[in-house]
Every structure is written in structure tokens, then in C-alpha cells.
Amino acid sequence: MQKITLPERPDWRAHAEEVGFTFADMHGEPYWDESSAYALSLEQVENDIEDPSTELHSMCREAVAEIIASEELMTRLAIPDAHRDLVAESWRRGDPEIYGRFDLAYDG
């Protein structure tokens, strides 16, 4: 992995806000950083990022299968009673996830 220093794009903050990205700064600190990027090799992407992410996603899906079958787990996760059947039915139909994100640290 190689860190590459970049100049900020002109007017990126204004453009970000135009498309709904309103949290470029959070709690007085920059959240989005335009000053650098990272170049990874294909091997690093496939082996160190894609493979573990696929495994984590699979583990999450296994957990959901257990959660929807358990009132105790639904309660522990604070899934409202009124929504439990909807969540379980959506899972059984195979509805796609709306959004998923893994924030991972990489030291490779």
C-alpha cells in the first residue's frame, strides 16, 4: 500500500453539499479528507480486503438467520415488536440489503 498526497479538488465541499453529503466535518474535526489517497495492489485488494469483507458479510448473514428465529435475540437487539415480522419476512424473501458498511483498519 502506498499513500499518495493529492491537492484538494476545487469546490469539493460545495459539490458534496449539493449531493447531500453534509457531514464533511464532524464534531469540529474533518471527517472527509481530500489530501491523500492510497494505492493498493490487486493482491492486497483481493486477499486483504475483499476476501475478509466477504467472510464478514457471510458471518453477518448467518447471524441474521439466527436472530430472526429467536424472540430473545430480537429483544436483545431492541428490534421493536411491531417490526419483527416485517424483518423476518423480508429476510425469508431474500430482499437485498439496503445498506451495509464495514469500517476496517488496514496495516498492510
Secondary structure, DSSP 8 states (H G I E B T S, - for coil): -EEEE----TTHHHHHHHTT---SEETTEESS--SEEEE--HHIIIIIIIHHHHHHHHHHHHHHHHHHT-HHHHHHTT--HHHHHHHHHHHHHT---S----------
